[in-house]
Amino acid sequence: MGNRFDGTDPFSFFMTKVFDAAVVSIMTLLLCIPVFTAGAALTAACAFFMKMQKNNEGPVVASYFKLFKENLKESLAGWLFLLAIGAVLFFELYIIRGQGENGSLMYGLMITVLVIYAVYLQWYFCERARFNETAVTGIANSAKFFLCFLPLDIICGVYIALLTAGFIAFPMLMIIIPFFGIAMFLYIPSFLIGKKIDRYIAERGLAKEEEPAEEMPASGRRYDYKGALAGFAVLAAAAIAVICIDFSGKAPVLNIAVVNSYHADGRTDSDIEKSILQTSDTLDAEKESISYDSLYQIAYNDGEKVYRSTAANQSYYDKFFLAIRGGRIDIAIIPESFLNYCDSLGEVYDGDAIDITGTSFLSRTGIEFVGDNAGERAFIILPSGSKYRENARKFVEERFF
């Protein structure tokens, strides 16, 4: 059994790997900022992760930059070509978003196409990491690998989709993206794809000589400090998670979402949650809690005009409709034009929308619409399939009838 402080015990070994992955993620993210170097950076990351899985990575920074420099010139043309394709796909996604029911279907299809494109990019980066090829040959051979291993493509695609959905559903997780984002999206696919490429190379005798990792005795490993640093990072992340968890023991029994608004009097969502509970006859403030979320800043097109605010972005749009489909919104307070947009999509809410413009509820909460929605009438809808539909109905009757 290894000494706990010499870097050979399982925990230190694992945490060293975690720290290495974080270092690679940060370096890759920084090198992606110039855009034209992103291809080489992502290729180097895949190459490093494949070496890491064989414990053959060597010194992290030196090894990564060596891989980056090796791929910088070779990968540039191919990366710029694939980047142009990606830009066209994202532009198409932006154009079709919000075009009614048919647009909603096309939007879903474009998301699927983008996931397929992301899986192909993973093959491309891993393939370029293992072979010296021209840009055209690399793109073509990556496509052949992609088509030959469809079951693995599906696994990688589902992995990407679930990971992305997780970040959209829980925006607080975005804080880890600068530190572990690249590793989270590339490490497991690199491991799976790397095994397929290794088998292909072995079967055809195409083995490319790899420089062995620097060997050092266990007692003198230069990575010993990383286990402690990684452990500290994990503890810090756990502390952040603890801060974000509600230990009050109260069960949330009503979820209220407000679209494209702000509070004119400066009150926070938490302030309004407490105010609603304290003035409610149907909710027990001692045992229950509610969720009031005004962070949904959404851009959309109601057929005649594009509505947006400076705070609007795609993640809020996706989060809102994912929450609607998942039954995690019981009441939505929305501007009139967004009501028209929801009507064009169909099956977003049940029953009739309720006009609450000028009610005391709006004046007490300080809700005002922003951006292109400023001054619009306010409506309440009860989303289809909400978890606490009965509580939502009682809330509406209590406040507005």
ABEGO torsion letter per residue (X at the ends): XBBAAAGABAAAAAAAAAAAAAAAAAAAAAAAAAGAAAAAAAAAAAAAAAAAAAGAAEBAAAAAAAAAAAAAAAAAAAAAAAAAAAAAAAAAAAAABGAEAAAAAAAAAAAAAAAAAAAAAAAAAAAAAABBBBAAAAAAAAAAAAAABAAAAAAAAAAAAAAAAAAAABAAAAAAAAAAAAAAAAAAAAAAAAAAAAAAAAAAGABBBBBBBBBBBAAABAAAAAAAAAAAAAAAAAAAAAAABBAAGBBBABBBBBBGBBBAAGBBAAAAAAAAAAABAABBAAABBBBBBAABBBBBBAGABBBBBAABBAAAAAAAAAAAAAGABABBBBBAAAAAAAAAAEGABBEBBBBABGBAAAAAAGBBBBEAABGBBBBBBBBBGBABAAAAAAAAAAAAX
